[in-house]
Amino acid sequence: MDLETFGIISNISTFSVLLPLFVFFIAIYKKNQPYTVKVLGVLLVIAALSDFLSAFLHAHFKINPNPIVSAYVLLQFITLSLIYKSSYTRRWNKWMTNVVNILFTLFALINFFFVQGVYGFNSYSFAVSSVIFIIYAFLFSYQVLLELPERHIERTFMFWVNSAVFFYFGTNLYLFATVDQLLSQQDISQFLLSWAMHNGSNTLKNIMFTIALVVALLNRDQR
């Protein structure tokens, strides 16, 4: 993959977060939104700041964006975990998310400061968080199958959030687990292709988040 094509895909991915953010601000304007919608909005704001700040600092000052990306990974983990904790109905699942949140935070900080480094790409944190979120997504899907809370599950906020999480982290687990090897081999073409895949899945994730927020907005308006 050439740099020009990669740049186009990267820009689309960066700006795609504005779509769910726009719907979120409409939802906030209408007020009385549920806790999960507000937390997702916080995540979207953090994602937008991370993406635009990283791109700006790297483009204009050649500053390594990895510290910002690593911080985003941790904040993303915490906010998404809070969404799942609120959505689980079983007490054990809620307790588990609290414990995993603490353990992952410790792991990510140790990896950030002592293992892969402040300026290194923290692929271990990416990979571990991806595995955990895939497990979270499976647990929520199992809960839905057992309880069948809605006749039309596609009309629920968490269906689309869970689908986005499963798709995004499932797609990118391979990338997070192998990017260090690609860097060590200096295979630039494969490296760009892998990150283009990541950017594409990030764009689709943001589209699913947009649908989730639209569904939440419509459900709120119908009450």
N, C-alpha and C positions, 0 to 999 in steps of 0.2 A: 504494500500500500504506500502511495506517495504522500508527502507531507501536506499537499494542498487538499486532497480528499479528506485526510485525517482532520485537518483544521476545520473544514466545513461540518463534519460530523460532530466534532468537539463543540463548535459554536452552537449547533442545534441543541445538543445536550445541555449546555450551560443555560441557554435561554428558555429551555422547556419548563424549567421550574416556575417561570412567571405565570404559566397557564393555571396550575392549581392554586398559586398564590392569589391570583385575581379572583377566583371563585371563593377562596377562603375569606378574603376581605369583604366580599358581598355577604357571606354568611355571618361574619362578625357584625357587619352593619345592621343586619336584621336581628341580631342579639339572640339570647337564650339558646345558644348552641351547646350540645353535649360536651362533656369533658374530653372524649376521644377526638372530636373535631378540633378543639382548641389545642390539644397536644400535637396533633398532626400539623396544625398551622405553625406552631413553634418550630417543629422539625423543618418545615418548608422555608421559614425565615432563616434558620441556621444554614440550610443547604444553599440558599441563594447567596448569603453573605460569604460562605466558604468558596463557592464557585467563582463569584465575581472578584473577590479579593485575591484569590490565588491567581486567576488569569491576569489581573491588573498588575500585581507585584512581579509576576514572572515576565510579562510582556514589556513593562516599562523600566523595571529595576533589576531584572534577571535574578530575583530572589527565589530561593528554593521553596516551593509551595508545600513540601512534605509535612512540615510542622502543622500547618493549617489543616491539611487533609487528615492527619492523625487525630487532631483534636475533634474534627468533624465526625470521624468514625466512632469515637467514644460518645459524643453527644447524640449521635444518631442511634446508637445502641440504647442509651438510657431512655430517650423519648419513645422509641418504638416499643421498648419493653414495658413502659408505662401504659401504652395503648393496649398491649396484649393483657397486661395485668387487669386492667379495667374491663376487658372483654371476656376474660375467662370467668366461668361460673363456679368452677370447683375451687375450694379453698386451697387444696394442695398445689394447684397450678399457680395461684396467686402467690403463695409462699415461695414456690420455686423461682418465680421471676425476681423476687426480692433478693434471694440468695445468689442467683446467677448474675444479677446486676452488680452486686458487690464484688464477686469473684472476677468478673470480666473487667471491671474498672481497675482492680489491682493488677490483673494480668496486662492490660493495655498500658498502664503507667510504667510497669517494670520493663515491658518491651520498648516503650518510647524512650526511656531514660538510660537503660542498661543493656539492652539486647540489640535491636536493630537501629537504635539511635534516634536522636531528635531530628536529624536531617536525612535519615534513611527512609526508604519506603517501608512502612510498617505492615508488610504483607501478612505476617502472622496474626495480627489483630483483625485484618480484613477476613482472613480465612476462618478464624475461630468464630467471629461474629456471624459469618455467613452460615456456618453449620448450626449455630444456636438458633438463628432465625428460621432456618428450614425446619428445625424441630418444633419451634413455636407455631409455625404455620400448619404443620401436620397435626399438632395437638388441637388447634382451633378447628381445623377441618373435621377432626374426629368428634369434637364437642358438637358441632353443627349436625353431623350425621346422627348422633345420639338424641339430641334434643329437638331438632327440626323446629327452630323458633319462628321461622317465617315460611309461608307457602312459596313465595317467590324470593329465594335467597339472593338473587341478583339485584334485588331492590334494597339491599341493606348496605350500609356504610362499610362494615367490616368485611363483607365478601370481597369488595374491590381492594381494600387495603391488604387483606390477607393474600389475594391473588398477586398483587404488586410485589409483596415481600417474597413470596415463593418464587415468582418468576425472576425477579432481579437478583436475589442472593443465590438462587440455584444456577442461573446463567453465569454469574461472576465468580462462583467458587473456584472454578478451574483457573481463571485469571489470577486470583489472589494467591493461589497455591503454587503457581508456576512463574510468576513475573520475575522473581529473583533469578531463576535459571536463565530466562531470556536475556536479562540484563548482563549476567556473567558471560553469556555466549556472544554478547554484542550483536544479536540478531535484530537489527532495527526494524526491518520489514515486519517480522512476526510480532515484535513488541507493539508497533503501531496498529497492527491488525487486532491484537488482543484488546488494546485500549479503545479501539473503534467499536468493538463488540460491547465493551463496557458502556461506552457512551450511548450506543444504540439502546441497550437495555435500560439505561437510566432515563432516556427519553420516553420509552414505553411505560416505565414505572411512574413517571410524572403524569402521563396520560391517564393511567389507572387511578392515581390519586385524585386527579381532576374529576373523573367519573364518580369516585367515592364521595367527594364533597358535593357534587351536583345532586347525588342521590340523598345525601343528608339534608341538603337544602330543600329538596322537593318534599321529603318526608316531614320536615318541620313545617312547611307551608300548608300541608294537608291536615295538620292537627288543629 
